[in-house]
Amino acid sequence: MSVIANSSLTALGVNRSARMSFPAQVAMLTSRSLTVMFRTPAAIIPTLIISWFFLVIYNASLGNASNFLPGLAGSSYLGFILPVSVVSAALSGAGIAGQSIVRDIASGYFDKLMLTPVSRAALLLGTIIAGAVILVIQTGSVVLLAILMGLAPKTGLLGILVTLGIALLLGVAFAGFTVGIALRTGNAGATQGASFLFFPLTFLTATFVPVTLLSGWIKTAAQFNPITYVLEAMRSLMNTGWQPDALLRGVGACVLLGVVTFTFALSSLRARTRRR
Amino acid sequence: MQSNREIVVQDLVKQYSGNVLAVKGISFHVKSGEIFGFLGPNGAGKSTTVAMLTTLILPTSGKATVGGYDVSTQAAEVRRIAGVALQEIGIDPLMKSMELLTLQGQIFGASKKQAAARAKELLELVKLADVTDRRVGKYSGGMRRRLDLALALVHEPDVLFLDEPTTGLDPASRRDVWEEVRRLNQRLGITIFLTTQYLEEADMLANRIAIINGGQIVAEGTPAELKGRMGTESINVTFANADDVEKAVRELSDMVQRTQVDRKTVRLYLNHAAQAVPAVVNRLQAAQLEMASLTLTQPTLDDVFLSVTGQRLEQAKDAEQAA
């Protein structure tokens, strides 16, 4: 390694007080996260296949039975069940953000970044946005599959885009939760486990039948479950047409959930990066 | 203009939760441009000290400044002028060397182009320029260590912290790192704070050494000073016949400070050993004890360590591992 003596190191040429703007930091860290996420296809592909699988299975097994259900007869069951697959693809896609943070903590790279002047919030946002990009790819592919299966939404292409937009909102809100757990525990198992906790939420709701057909405790549970409103908003786009109230409730549920999970994520970030 | 590149530590204490006192009030002063060796066994408090000086953890009490900036209250300034290569190499195994170095440069305020140019140079510097297309997860231990060193240098630090930079490396890679550290120090004038559990490493590299044991500094000075102050020279005599060893010890007991017997060899510890050789030889000949060989040993840092801690560094390490 006797190179220094005869090599001339040029200066980095930075003003020591120079600082990258916050948006530039976010963009840079997002691109880094995406690069790394695409290098672990094993974390993406299985959840993708599961989402496709559920869409096909639900539609095949329940599609005909639905004709006998009041409120569903005559309308497309594919349009009714697709949002369930979209939501579960969004939730599992969001888990990637948490896994990515855990990986950085485990490799020690997180600590290394903590020794630089990087913005902690940009670090968090970069990971979440990268996770969101993956999530859009996942949910998009589910919708594409549905279209190949004959989906014809009442609101057309625009409705599909709005559906993906709502999925994105929900996913980002959920990513706040998985990232929060990741920062809190620094443990891959705990993060995966916590992501799994949200799985029941996709069933404690009007998963297979309209909410009007639910009764008893599950109906109560569904009313408090933000996913119920997300599903209803997406379903209205698929099978009914433009319904501002339903859309507003769906988006509102995501925003409300997001406020809670991002507060949690930020407090977890503070707890992890606080010097003791 | 030469910037302040000193490290000043005053009564630094770190108490972890559960009343574990990892660092028990240490003070030292590292001058600009110096290589300072922080020597001690595992668990002595070396890494805790580095963590405080590099702003990863807060001191419980006491004060420390790096380049004039207080590590407790001016963490951002310290991070800007300090380069850190921790014992646990913190690099993302999925990334490639150029990506890591460029990102690091940009974080410190360089444009993408500047950062990439700097990254290329640093890769040349640490001899990793030909493996840039490989993910760093596939690197060997020595390569990862060198990349980590390059990462610590991206922002042209004034002070470089190296926490056990050669632990776990093979002898060849270890010499590479030593060479590198020396050149960085000489060429760029970087102050280097280096922790190690290898006496040889501290002896080879450091201008000054502090020995830490049980969270306290037990000795400090240049390697020569330390050896001169605490170590003792010795004359080592090996006999053809093992029975002669005991007789020799009896014959010479009034001349030496202490003796140590190892099979056919006796180590005679005394001051001014070289001048005492003729007298020793005369006595042994008079007693008709046949010598097979005679050597002189200068004091080593190991002797220093023994005299200030009451145990050999190797034993301290073993005790640590047993615990």
Chai-1 contact restraints between the chains, C-beta under 6 A:
chainA,res_idxA,chainB,res_idxB,connection_type,confidence,min_distance_angstrom,max_distance_angstrom,comment,restraint_id
A,M1,B,K127,contact,1.0,0.0,6.0,A-B,restraint_1
A,M1,B,D176,contact,1.0,0.0,6.0,A-B,restraint_2
A,M1,B,E179,contact,1.0,0.0,6.0,A-B,restraint_3
A,M1,B,E180,contact,1.0,0.0,6.0,A-B,restraint_4
A,V3,B,L125,contact,1.0,0.0,6.0,A-B,restraint_5
A,I4,B,R183,contact,1.0,0.0,6.0,A-B,restraint_6
A,I4,B,R187,contact,1.0,0.0,6.0,A-B,restraint_7
A,L9,B,E121,contact,1.0,0.0,6.0,A-B,restraint_8
A,L12,B,A110,contact,1.0,0.0,6.0,A-B,restraint_9
A,L12,B,R118,contact,1.0,0.0,6.0,A-B,restraint_10
A,L12,B,E156,contact,1.0,0.0,6.0,A-B,restraint_11
A,G13,B,Q114,contact,1.0,0.0,6.0,A-B,restraint_12
A,V14,B,G109,contact,1.0,0.0,6.0,A-B,restraint_13
A,V14,B,A110,contact,1.0,0.0,6.0,A-B,restraint_14
A,R16,B,R80,contact,1.0,0.0,6.0,A-B,restraint_15
A,A18,B,G109,contact,1.0,0.0,6.0,A-B,restraint_16
A,R19,B,G109,contact,1.0,0.0,6.0,A-B,restraint_17
A,M28,B,Q106,contact,1.0,0.0,6.0,A-B,restraint_18
A,R32,B,L103,contact,1.0,0.0,6.0,A-B,restraint_19
A,V36,B,L94,contact,1.0,0.0,6.0,A-B,restraint_20
A,R39,B,L94,contact,1.0,0.0,6.0,A-B,restraint_21
A,S107,B,D92,contact,1.0,0.0,6.0,A-B,restraint_22
A,G108,B,E88,contact,1.0,0.0,6.0,A-B,restraint_23
A,G108,B,G90,contact,1.0,0.0,6.0,A-B,restraint_24
A,Y109,B,G90,contact,1.0,0.0,6.0,A-B,restraint_25
A,Y109,B,I91,contact,1.0,0.0,6.0,A-B,restraint_26
A,Y109,B,D92,contact,1.0,0.0,6.0,A-B,restraint_27
A,D111,B,G90,contact,1.0,0.0,6.0,A-B,restraint_28
A,K112,B,G90,contact,1.0,0.0,6.0,A-B,restraint_29
A,L115,B,R79,contact,1.0,0.0,6.0,A-B,restraint_30
A,L115,B,V84,contact,1.0,0.0,6.0,A-B,restraint_31
A,T116,B,I107,contact,1.0,0.0,6.0,A-B,restraint_32
A,P117,B,A76,contact,1.0,0.0,6.0,A-B,restraint_33
A,P117,B,R79,contact,1.0,0.0,6.0,A-B,restraint_34
A,V118,B,I107,contact,1.0,0.0,6.0,A-B,restraint_35
A,R275,B,I57,contact,1.0,0.0,6.0,A-B,restraint_36
A,R275,B,L58,contact,1.0,0.0,6.0,A-B,restraint_37
A,R276,B,I57,contact,1.0,0.0,6.0,A-B,restraint_38
